């Protein structure tokens, strides 16, 4: 294909941006940017029943949050919403009607349903049977007059070439072929309300906007032959098609479903939890595409440079929440403190924890965080009563050397002045206990950590003790000694 590369993401404003739609947008974006092409956003808003107020804004806002930008959209161009293009569709429909390639259909929903029931009862594959079949011109005219007199509003159907063969070389799946006889008969291109159907409008839009490549999910494969029929009827050149594989739940092996409540599936969810957008971008880019090699952490610029449509996977892409969380943690660990603190600040503020030590707390727990909202639970120790010990912690604290270690360390903390109470001065106090008692390793560090924090694992112990404060640290040790005595 020699024409300029132009790709599009065309969402319906029917809800929040789903991870699958975000992947479609992202792959089109990477393809356009890698090849120096144009990335277009078009809004497909002809499904008025499912239209959600603010749906368009939500889509664009979440794409921007991910780090995706575009060259053309309803913000920059007129008639980039389908609802603004009804006159454009009507001209094409009128042309098809005039050329006999489409016709007005007066069959009612009740008649269609009855015919469908008859076909199913007879073991036939349900399909539309041309209502004018076997009619003479006079009978056809009388039928139309009778229907119009009854107030029946027609749809418009495309006359399908039953003998036609519709095939394309898919960018992902290779050659795909459909027979015209398997489409299900003449199909509706304009509904009774005057709005075009999806498979018709999308062709008119892609042709007018000179889209060169259509990259989308493989749930659209069955739509492609219908769209090729419109291209054929109008004598237009069709774009190249590429259909990405399904995204499956890595735990169940089934198609990712919105009913999988244990999986975050909307970009808005990740925004609200305080994920770094770069991490989510990176993760989605690897859902059904592999740059080769073992590396999995890439910047947006690296992904643009590496993107190769020939490496789009033919196998289903596994959505692994654990992998996303690992990747997000890696991004947070390597981000500068200023960025992570800004991400955590709203959550700390809402919890009433935006103290003068807040930034130090974020720094302390930064290596452990997957998302910024976790900072509240991670810092409970510093704002709540001493936690109840779990069974594993109680087992450690039952050792006979524990009271010796805690008594010695408590005395060392009590001997420190407020001015001396700094992380670099707390660490030597732990070593002093080792020297004084002869107890070392886990038997030394673990009881101190549990006595101070209530947990066996956590961030650097001297930093935890410093941020908890001298008085509170001593109080926690006293409580522990009282419990185990």
PLY file of the C-alpha trace (Angstrom):
ply
format ascii 1.0
element vertex 485
property float x
property float y
property float z
element edge 484
property int vertex1
property int vertex2
end_header
0.00 0.00 0.00
1.53 3.26 -1.12
-0.92 5.77 0.31
0.00 7.63 3.51
-0.49 5.72 6.75
-3.60 6.90 8.58
-5.09 4.86 11.42
-7.95 5.53 13.80
-9.41 4.68 17.16
-13.18 5.06 17.03
-14.81 4.60 20.45
-18.50 4.73 21.26
-19.26 7.09 24.16
-21.13 4.32 25.98
-19.04 4.11 29.15
-15.56 4.17 30.62
-12.40 3.26 28.69
-11.96 -0.52 28.99
-8.51 -2.13 28.96
-9.33 -3.87 25.63
-10.32 -0.62 23.94
-7.29 1.09 25.44
-5.11 -1.57 23.80
-6.77 -0.92 20.43
-6.05 2.79 20.79
-2.50 2.17 21.97
-1.56 -0.21 19.14
-2.96 2.17 16.53
-1.03 4.99 18.20
2.24 3.01 18.23
1.74 1.97 14.59
1.15 5.55 13.47
4.03 7.00 15.46
6.48 4.26 14.43
5.75 4.74 10.73
5.39 8.53 10.84
1.68 8.29 10.06
-1.44 10.04 11.33
-3.49 8.90 14.32
-7.18 9.87 14.21
-9.79 9.80 16.98
-13.36 9.44 15.71
-16.45 9.17 17.90
-19.04 6.56 16.86
-22.13 7.84 18.65
-25.01 6.54 16.54
-26.10 4.01 19.17
-28.31 6.50 20.99
-29.77 3.93 23.39
-26.37 3.17 24.93
-25.06 6.73 24.79
-23.63 7.89 28.13
-23.50 11.54 29.05
-19.86 12.60 29.39
-18.76 9.33 27.73
-16.71 11.09 25.06
-14.89 13.29 27.57
-14.12 10.24 29.71
-12.63 8.37 26.74
-10.38 11.25 25.67
-9.36 12.16 29.22
-8.29 8.60 30.03
-6.37 8.27 26.74
-4.49 11.46 27.61
-3.76 10.14 31.09
-2.22 7.02 29.54
0.11 9.21 27.50
-1.57 8.79 24.10
-1.84 11.84 21.86
-3.49 12.20 18.46
-3.38 14.30 15.32
-7.07 14.66 14.43
-10.22 14.40 16.54
-13.60 16.09 17.13
-11.62 18.69 19.08
-9.75 19.76 15.94
-11.99 18.74 13.02
-15.67 19.12 12.15
-17.77 16.04 11.44
-15.57 13.62 13.40
-18.62 12.42 15.33
-20.98 10.10 13.49
-24.00 12.03 14.76
-22.67 15.04 12.79
-22.37 13.03 9.57
-25.94 11.86 8.94
-26.21 13.87 5.72
-22.97 12.24 4.48
-24.40 8.75 5.07
-27.69 9.69 3.46
-25.97 10.72 0.22
-24.26 7.34 -0.01
-27.49 5.49 0.83
-29.36 7.46 -1.83
-26.68 6.55 -4.36
-26.90 2.85 -3.49
-30.72 2.99 -3.74
-30.54 4.74 -7.11
-28.10 2.14 -8.44
-30.23 -0.77 -7.20
-27.51 -1.95 -4.83
-29.74 -1.32 -1.83
-33.49 -1.24 -1.27
-36.12 -0.21 1.25
-37.34 -3.06 3.42
-40.81 -2.95 5.03
-40.71 -6.24 6.88
-41.65 -5.76 10.55
-39.80 -6.96 13.65
-42.66 -9.34 14.38
-42.42 -10.86 10.90
-38.66 -11.20 11.21
-39.03 -12.91 14.59
-41.66 -15.32 13.28
-39.51 -16.25 10.27
-36.51 -16.77 12.55
-38.56 -19.14 14.75
-39.72 -21.09 11.68
-36.14 -21.45 10.42
-34.85 -22.60 13.81
-37.70 -25.12 14.14
-36.84 -26.47 10.69
-33.16 -26.75 11.61
-32.20 -24.01 9.16
-29.55 -21.36 9.77
-31.45 -18.11 10.53
-31.15 -15.60 7.70
-33.14 -12.77 6.14
-35.22 -13.83 3.13
-35.78 -11.05 0.61
-39.40 -9.99 1.11
-39.80 -9.11 -2.60
-38.80 -12.61 -3.74
-41.13 -13.83 -6.51
-43.06 -10.52 -6.75
-43.78 -8.86 -10.07
-43.20 -5.11 -10.38
-46.93 -4.46 -9.88
-47.09 -6.70 -6.81
-44.02 -5.03 -5.39
-45.54 -1.55 -5.91
-48.80 -2.66 -4.27
-46.92 -4.19 -1.33
-44.95 -0.99 -0.73
-48.08 1.19 -1.00
-49.92 -1.05 1.48
-47.04 -0.96 3.96
-46.60 2.78 3.74
-50.34 3.32 4.16
-50.09 1.25 7.35
-47.46 3.69 8.61
-44.62 1.17 8.51
-41.27 2.95 8.37
-38.76 1.05 6.22
-35.15 0.16 6.86
-32.64 0.15 4.01
-30.88 -3.12 3.19
-27.78 -3.74 1.12
-28.34 -6.26 -1.67
-25.79 -8.98 -0.92
-23.92 -10.72 -3.71
-24.54 -14.28 -2.54
-21.99 -15.63 -5.01
-19.33 -13.18 -3.88
-16.10 -14.21 -2.14
-14.79 -11.71 0.39
-11.21 -12.17 1.48
-8.29 -10.18 2.81
-4.78 -10.78 4.04
-5.03 -9.95 7.71
-2.03 -8.19 9.28
-2.19 -10.63 12.20
-3.97 -13.78 11.06
-3.03 -14.11 7.40
-5.57 -14.79 4.65
-9.23 -14.91 5.73
-12.10 -15.77 3.37
-15.89 -15.44 3.70
-18.54 -16.52 1.20
-21.34 -14.06 0.50
-23.91 -16.82 0.98
-22.87 -17.17 4.64
-23.49 -13.55 5.63
-27.15 -14.10 6.52
-28.85 -12.40 3.61
-29.34 -8.74 2.75
-28.47 -6.71 5.83
-29.64 -3.36 7.16
-27.50 -0.31 6.44
-30.02 2.27 7.69
-32.35 1.76 10.64
-35.94 2.94 10.91
-34.82 6.00 12.90
-32.67 7.15 9.99
-29.39 6.32 11.69
-26.88 4.17 9.80
-25.81 0.80 11.15
-22.23 0.34 12.37
-20.95 -1.74 9.46
-22.15 0.80 6.94
-21.19 4.03 8.70
-17.69 2.82 9.57
-16.91 2.22 5.89
-18.10 5.68 4.84
-16.07 7.23 7.67
-12.91 5.27 6.92
-13.16 6.09 3.22
-13.76 9.82 3.80
-10.94 10.03 6.35
-8.61 8.06 4.05
-7.86 5.42 6.68
-5.14 3.14 5.35
-5.04 0.45 8.08
-7.77 -0.75 10.44
-6.27 -2.39 13.53
-8.86 -3.73 15.97
-9.89 -6.71 18.10
-10.70 -10.03 16.48
-14.31 -9.77 17.64
-14.64 -7.57 14.52
-13.57 -10.29 12.07
-17.19 -11.21 11.31
-17.91 -7.52 10.54
-15.18 -7.29 7.92
-16.93 -9.12 5.03
-19.99 -6.88 5.45
-17.75 -3.84 5.31
-15.98 -5.21 2.23
-19.40 -5.48 0.58
-19.93 -1.75 1.04
-16.49 -0.99 -0.37
-17.34 -3.21 -3.33
-20.77 -1.61 -3.88
-19.26 1.88 -3.87
-16.19 0.98 -5.90
-13.86 2.16 -3.12
-10.45 0.75 -2.18
-10.58 -1.04 1.17
-7.92 -0.44 3.84
-5.63 -3.15 5.19
-7.15 -5.01 8.16
-5.46 -6.42 11.25
-7.36 -8.19 14.02
-5.69 -8.52 17.41
-6.34 -11.63 19.46
-8.64 -11.73 22.47
-7.46 -10.74 25.93
-8.02 -13.60 28.37
-7.94 -13.76 32.15
-4.61 -15.41 33.06
-6.23 -17.23 36.00
-9.32 -18.63 34.30
-8.07 -18.85 30.71
-11.40 -17.37 29.59
-12.09 -14.15 27.70
-11.63 -11.14 29.96
-15.14 -10.32 31.12
-16.47 -7.21 32.80
-17.93 -9.62 35.34
-14.41 -10.49 36.51
-14.68 -8.23 39.53
-11.28 -9.33 40.87
-9.59 -7.69 37.90
-9.33 -3.95 37.36
-10.48 -3.51 33.76
-11.07 0.19 33.30
-8.36 2.82 32.91
-10.34 5.02 35.30
-9.75 2.39 38.04
-5.99 2.70 37.66
-6.18 6.49 37.71
-8.25 6.46 40.87
-5.91 4.04 42.65
-2.87 6.11 41.77
-0.96 3.92 39.32
1.74 5.62 37.29
0.33 5.95 33.74
3.69 4.97 32.25
3.40 1.56 33.93
-0.12 0.94 32.62
0.95 2.07 29.11
3.93 -0.33 29.22
1.78 -3.24 30.44
-0.96 -2.78 27.83
1.63 -2.52 25.03
2.72 -6.10 25.81
-0.83 -7.54 25.67
-0.60 -9.38 22.37
2.67 -7.89 21.12
6.23 -8.90 21.87
9.28 -6.78 21.05
11.57 -9.82 21.32
14.10 -10.54 24.05
13.53 -10.85 27.78
13.20 -7.15 28.68
9.72 -6.00 29.70
10.20 -2.44 30.96
10.09 0.13 28.14
9.49 3.85 27.90
6.87 5.17 25.51
9.64 6.37 23.16
11.26 2.92 23.17
7.93 1.23 22.43
7.34 3.57 19.48
10.78 2.79 18.12
10.44 -0.98 18.62
6.85 -1.44 17.48
6.57 -3.97 14.66
3.13 -5.05 13.50
4.62 -8.34 12.32
5.20 -9.27 15.96
1.50 -9.00 16.91
0.64 -12.31 18.54
-1.62 -14.90 16.98
-2.31 -16.36 20.45
-4.64 -14.86 23.06
-3.09 -12.21 25.29
-3.13 -13.08 29.00
-4.16 -10.28 31.35
-2.11 -10.93 34.48
-2.92 -8.54 37.34
0.14 -9.75 39.28
2.41 -8.88 36.38
0.86 -5.43 36.08
1.36 -4.86 39.80
4.98 -6.01 39.56
5.53 -3.63 36.66
3.81 -0.78 38.50
5.95 -1.39 41.59
9.08 -1.28 39.43
8.02 2.09 37.98
7.27 3.54 41.43
10.56 2.28 42.87
12.47 3.97 40.06
10.45 7.19 39.96
11.77 10.27 41.77
10.37 10.94 45.24
8.73 14.19 44.14
6.60 12.34 41.55
5.55 9.58 43.94
4.80 11.99 46.78
2.59 14.09 44.48
0.76 10.87 43.56
0.30 9.90 47.23
-0.59 13.35 48.55
-4.37 13.26 47.81
-4.75 9.93 49.62
-2.78 11.10 52.63
-4.74 14.33 52.73
-8.09 12.52 52.57
-6.98 10.25 55.44
-5.82 13.23 57.52
-2.20 12.08 57.36
-0.55 14.95 55.50
1.87 15.74 58.36
5.36 17.22 58.27
6.70 13.65 58.04
4.42 12.65 55.14
7.12 12.88 52.49
9.47 10.79 54.62
6.74 8.17 55.02
6.27 8.01 51.26
10.04 7.65 50.83
10.03 4.84 53.42
7.31 2.81 51.68
8.06 3.77 48.07
9.90 0.46 47.37
6.82 -1.54 48.46
4.08 0.35 46.66
2.10 -0.80 43.65
-0.28 2.14 43.62
-0.39 5.43 45.51
-3.60 4.62 47.40
-1.69 1.88 49.26
0.17 4.56 51.21
-2.75 4.88 53.67
-2.78 1.22 54.72
1.03 1.08 54.73
1.23 3.98 57.17
-1.45 2.71 59.59
1.29 1.89 62.08
2.12 5.56 62.48
-1.45 6.73 63.04
-3.20 3.83 64.77
-2.91 1.73 67.90
-0.35 -1.07 68.02
-1.71 -3.92 65.84
-2.61 -7.38 67.06
0.15 -9.88 66.32
-0.47 -12.72 63.89
0.40 -16.36 64.60
3.77 -16.16 62.82
4.75 -13.04 64.78
3.64 -14.62 68.09
5.80 -17.67 67.35
8.88 -15.46 66.89
8.13 -13.51 70.07
7.86 -16.73 72.13
11.63 -17.28 71.92
13.36 -17.07 75.32
15.88 -14.46 74.16
13.21 -11.94 73.10
12.75 -10.19 76.51
16.51 -9.75 76.80
16.76 -8.13 73.35
13.76 -5.84 73.86
14.73 -4.73 77.36
18.24 -3.80 76.20
17.03 -1.97 73.08
14.35 -0.07 75.04
17.01 1.13 77.48
19.16 2.34 74.58
16.26 4.30 73.06
15.46 5.87 76.43
19.06 7.03 76.73
18.90 8.87 73.39
18.05 12.58 73.31
15.50 13.98 70.88
18.32 15.67 68.99
20.14 12.34 68.57
17.03 10.47 67.47
17.90 10.07 63.78
18.07 6.96 61.53
21.86 7.06 61.36
22.04 7.03 65.18
19.38 4.34 65.70
21.21 1.66 63.73
24.24 1.71 66.13
21.84 1.15 69.06
20.74 -2.15 67.50
24.38 -3.18 67.08
25.02 -2.20 70.70
22.35 -4.68 71.82
24.11 -7.38 69.83
27.40 -6.56 71.54
25.78 -6.39 74.98
23.69 -9.58 74.74
25.61 -11.69 72.24
22.36 -12.23 70.33
22.55 -11.62 66.58
20.90 -12.14 63.19
17.16 -12.82 63.04
16.97 -13.38 66.77
18.11 -9.78 67.19
16.42 -7.89 64.37
13.12 -9.75 64.12
11.90 -9.22 67.72
12.78 -5.52 67.52
10.90 -5.13 64.21
7.83 -6.98 65.47
7.83 -5.12 68.80
8.00 -1.75 67.06
5.82 -2.36 63.97
3.81 -5.52 64.69
5.08 -7.08 61.43
7.89 -9.44 60.43
8.66 -7.60 57.21
8.79 -3.96 56.21
11.01 -1.06 55.21
14.38 -0.19 56.74
14.06 -0.68 60.51
16.01 2.45 61.66
13.85 4.61 59.36
10.65 3.01 60.65
11.68 3.66 64.27
12.68 7.25 63.48
9.39 8.06 61.76
7.36 6.31 64.45
9.09 8.53 67.00
11.06 7.83 70.16
8.12 7.88 72.57
5.84 5.73 70.44
8.61 3.23 69.69
9.34 2.87 73.42
5.61 2.53 74.18
5.26 -0.25 71.57
8.18 -2.14 73.08
6.70 -1.80 76.57
3.34 -3.12 75.34
5.07 -6.09 73.74
7.07 -6.87 76.88
3.88 -6.79 78.92
2.19 -9.18 76.50
4.98 -11.75 76.49
5.89 -11.57 80.17
0 1
1 2
2 3
3 4
4 5
5 6
6 7
7 8
8 9
9 10
10 11
11 12
12 13
13 14
14 15
15 16
16 17
17 18
18 19
19 20
20 21
21 22
22 23
23 24
24 25
25 26
26 27
27 28
28 29
29 30
30 31
31 32
32 33
33 34
34 35
35 36
36 37
37 38
38 39
39 40
40 41
41 42
42 43
43 44
44 45
45 46
46 47
47 48
48 49
49 50
50 51
51 52
52 53
53 54
54 55
55 56
56 57
57 58
58 59
59 60
60 61
61 62
62 63
63 64
64 65
65 66
66 67
67 68
68 69
69 70
70 71
71 72
72 73
73 74
74 75
75 76
76 77
77 78
78 79
79 80
80 81
81 82
82 83
83 84
84 85
85 86
86 87
87 88
88 89
89 90
90 91
91 92
92 93
93 94
94 95
95 96
96 97
97 98
98 99
99 100
100 101
101 102
102 103
103 104
104 105
105 106
106 107
107 108
108 109
109 110
110 111
111 112
112 113
113 114
114 115
115 116
116 117
117 118
118 119
119 120
120 121
121 122
122 123
123 124
124 125
125 126
126 127
127 128
128 129
129 130
130 131
131 132
132 133
133 134
134 135
135 136
136 137
137 138
138 139
139 140
140 141
141 142
142 143
143 144
144 145
145 146
146 147
147 148
148 149
149 150
150 151
151 152
152 153
153 154
154 155
155 156
156 157
157 158
158 159
159 160
160 161
161 162
162 163
163 164
164 165
165 166
166 167
167 168
168 169
169 170
170 171
171 172
172 173
173 174
174 175
175 176
176 177
177 178
178 179
179 180
180 181
181 182
182 183
183 184
184 185
185 186
186 187
187 188
188 189
189 190
190 191
191 192
192 193
193 194
194 195
195 196
196 197
197 198
198 199
199 200
200 201
201 202
202 203
203 204
204 205
205 206
206 207
207 208
208 209
209 210
210 211
211 212
212 213
213 214
214 215
215 216
216 217
217 218
218 219
219 220
220 221
221 222
222 223
223 224
224 225
225 226
226 227
227 228
228 229
229 230
230 231
231 232
232 233
233 234
234 235
235 236
236 237
237 238
238 239
239 240
240 241
241 242
242 243
243 244
244 245
245 246
246 247
247 248
248 249
249 250
250 251
251 252
252 253
253 254
254 255
255 256
256 257
257 258
258 259
259 260
260 261
261 262
262 263
263 264
264 265
265 266
266 267
267 268
268 269
269 270
270 271
271 272
272 273
273 274
274 275
275 276
276 277
277 278
278 279
279 280
280 281
281 282
282 283
283 284
284 285
285 286
286 287
287 288
288 289
289 290
290 291
291 292
292 293
293 294
294 295
295 296
296 297
297 298
298 299
299 300
300 301
301 302
302 303
303 304
304 305
305 306
306 307
307 308
308 309
309 310
310 311
311 312
312 313
313 314
314 315
315 316
316 317
317 318
318 319
319 320
320 321
321 322
322 323
323 324
324 325
325 326
326 327
327 328
328 329
329 330
330 331
331 332
332 333
333 334
334 335
335 336
336 337
337 338
338 339
339 340
340 341
341 342
342 343
343 344
344 345
345 346
346 347
347 348
348 349
349 350
350 351
351 352
352 353
353 354
354 355
355 356
356 357
357 358
358 359
359 360
360 361
361 362
362 363
363 364
364 365
365 366
366 367
367 368
368 369
369 370
370 371
371 372
372 373
373 374
374 375
375 376
376 377
377 378
378 379
379 380
380 381
381 382
382 383
383 384
384 385
385 386
386 387
387 388
388 389
389 390
390 391
391 392
392 393
393 394
394 395
395 396
396 397
397 398
398 399
399 400
400 401
401 402
402 403
403 404
404 405
405 406
406 407
407 408
408 409
409 410
410 411
411 412
412 413
413 414
414 415
415 416
416 417
417 418
418 419
419 420
420 421
421 422
422 423
423 424
424 425
425 426
426 427
427 428
428 429
429 430
430 431
431 432
432 433
433 434
434 435
435 436
436 437
437 438
438 439
439 440
440 441
441 442
442 443
443 444
444 445
445 446
446 447
447 448
448 449
449 450
450 451
451 452
452 453
453 454
454 455
455 456
456 457
457 458
458 459
459 460
460 461
461 462
462 463
463 464
464 465
465 466
466 467
467 468
468 469
469 470
470 471
471 472
472 473
473 474
474 475
475 476
476 477
477 478
478 479
479 480
480 481
481 482
482 483
483 484
